[in-house]
Amino acid sequence: MTPVDAILSILAERDAGKSICPSEAAKRLAPEDWRPLLGRVREAGKRLADEGKIIVTKKGKPVDPHTVKGVIRYR
């Protein structure tokens, strides 16, 4: 499973309009040692947002995934 697969599969399991934390996707890939994968998940999230497949949010509002800092979510 790739980071893209993890993001999309978790979102598919959620109700429409619900969001996930990038760490959830990293934990899906490696439950015991997920922190090193967080950078790859965030990069995958940027690509998915660029393709229009997900929306990256911060405090519930859409943000530019290439410039945002801090805690984000995928919807």
BELFENGI-V517692 format. One record per pair of residues at least 6 apart in sequence whose C-alpha atoms are under 8 Angstrom apart, sorted by sequence separation. I is the first residue (numbers start at 1). J is the second residue. D is the distance in Angstrom with one decimal. If there is no record, write none. Layout:
<<I & J & D> <I & J & D>>
This chain:
<<27 & 33 & 7.7> <48 & 54 & 5.8> <49 & 55 & 5.6> <56 & 62 & 5.7> <57 & 63 & 5.3> <11 & 18 & 7.7> <27 & 34 & 5.1> <30 & 37 & 8.0> <49 & 56 & 6.7> <55 & 62 & 6.4> <56 & 63 & 5.9> <11 & 19 & 7.0> <26 & 34 & 5.1> <55 & 63 & 8.0> <56 & 64 & 7.1> <11 & 20 & 6.9> <26 & 35 & 7.1> <45 & 54 & 7.6> <56 & 65 & 6.1> <10 & 20 & 7.6> <23 & 34 & 7.5> <26 & 37 & 5.7> <45 & 56 & 7.6> <23 & 35 & 7.7> <26 & 38 & 5.7> <58 & 71 & 6.6> <59 & 72 & 7.7> <58 & 72 & 4.8> <7 & 22 & 7.6> <10 & 25 & 7.2> <23 & 38 & 6.4> <26 & 41 & 6.4> <57 & 72 & 5.6> <58 & 73 & 6.4> <22 & 38 & 6.9> <25 & 41 & 6.9> <49 & 65 & 7.3> <56 & 72 & 6.7> <57 & 73 & 5.2> <56 & 73 & 5.8> <57 & 74 & 6.2> <7 & 25 & 5.3> <23 & 41 & 8.0> <56 & 74 & 4.8> <57 & 75 & 7.3> <6 & 25 & 5.1> <22 & 41 & 6.4> <46 & 65 & 5.5> <55 & 74 & 5.7> <56 & 75 & 6.4> <6 & 26 & 7.6> <22 & 42 & 6.6> <45 & 65 & 7.7> <46 & 66 & 6.7> <54 & 74 & 6.4> <55 & 75 & 5.1> <54 & 75 & 5.6> <3 & 25 & 6.7> <6 & 28 & 6.4> <3 & 26 & 7.2> <6 & 29 & 6.9> <22 & 45 & 8.0> <3 & 29 & 7.3> <2 & 29 & 7.5> <1 & 29 & 6.9> <45 & 74 & 7.5> <7 & 41 & 7.8> <3 & 40 & 6.8> <4 & 41 & 7.3> <3 & 41 & 5.1> <7 & 45 & 7.6> <4 & 44 & 5.5> <3 & 44 & 6.1> <4 & 45 & 7.2> <4 & 48 & 7.5> <22 & 72 & 7.4> <21 & 72 & 6.7> <22 & 73 & 6.4> <21 & 73 & 4.7> <22 & 74 & 7.1> <20 & 73 & 5.4> <21 & 74 & 6.3> <19 & 73 & 6.1> <20 & 74 & 5.2> <19 & 74 & 5.2> <20 & 75 & 6.6> <19 & 75 & 4.3> <18 & 75 & 6.1> <17 & 75 & 6.4> <11 & 75 & 7.1>>
